[in-house]
């Protein structure tokens, strides 16, 4: 089941206090970025985030779920109705997220 645009818009509204929240649609689901780093996904109308240490500490009772078969476990965010909670979670996670990978261009591959 693909995620609805309405659910995406709801999550984006909940995160409206943060700068640089973006998303990319992929196969009916959405990848969420915070300041250029992948922070989580919306899959089957569920918000899932990467299980970095700060996220685990912030949500000690969170359930691990796979967005789809074969995917790595992620943390299910249950408190999507609480703007302050979501903002705090994303702030806490940011420094632990990996830097975006630099895409190699055809020219740089030849060098």
N, C-alpha and C positions, 0 to 999 in steps of 0.2 A: 504494500500500500504506500503510495507516495504521500509526502507531507503536503499539507495545504498551504497556500499562500497566506491565508488568514492567520494560521498559527505562526508562520514566519513573521508576519507583520506585528503580531502580538508580542513575540519575543523581542523584536527590534524596538518596539515601543517601551518595553520593560527596561531595555538597555540604553534608552535615549539619553541618559545622563553621562554616558561615556563617549569620548571622541573616537573617531576612526573605527567604528564597528562596520564591517562590510560582510558580504556573503557572496558565494558563488553557487549557482544551481548546478547539480550534477545528478542526472538520471532520476529526476523527480524529488530529490532530497537537497539539502542545503549545507554547505560547509561555512562555518562562521569564522571570521577573522577579527582579531583585536589588535589594532596598530600593526597590521601586516602579518601577524603570526596566527597560525591556525590554533584556535582554542577549543573548538568542538564542532558538533554537527546537530542538525535537526533531521531526525530520521523517524518515520512513522509518527509524526507529530509528538516526538519526545525530544527534549533537549539533553544531549549527552556531551560531556566534556572530557578532555584528556585527564587521565588519573595521575597527575603530578602530585608530589608530596603536599603542596599547599592546598590543593583541592581536596585531598583525602582528609587533611586536618580540618579544613573548613566544613566539610560534610562527613563527619565520622561514621554516620549510619547509612551513608549512600549505598545504593545497590549497584553492583557492576553488571553491565549489560553489553552485549555485542550489537552494534547497529544492524549487522547482517551476518549471515553465515560466513565464517572465515576471517572476520574482522577481529581486531584486537579489542579487549574489554575496555569499556569507557564507563564513566560515572554518570548515572541517571540523576538529573537535577529535578527534584520534586517541588522545590519552592519557587516555581516560575512566577507566581503571583506577587512575590515580594521584591520590589525594585531594589531596595537597599541591599538585600541579600545577594541578588545577582550582580550588582555593581561591585560589592565587596569581594565576591568570589572571583570575578574577572580581574580585578586589581591584584588580588593575592596570587593568582596564577601567572600573571604576565611575565615576571622575571624568570620563571622556570621553563617557559615555553621555548622550544628551539627556534633559532633564527630561520627565516625563510631560505630555502635552497635557491642558489643562484642558477638560473637557467643558462645553459651554454648555448651560444649561438653557433651557427655553421662556421663562422670565421674563427671563433675561439677553439673549436674542436680541431681545426687543422693545425693550429700552432703547437 
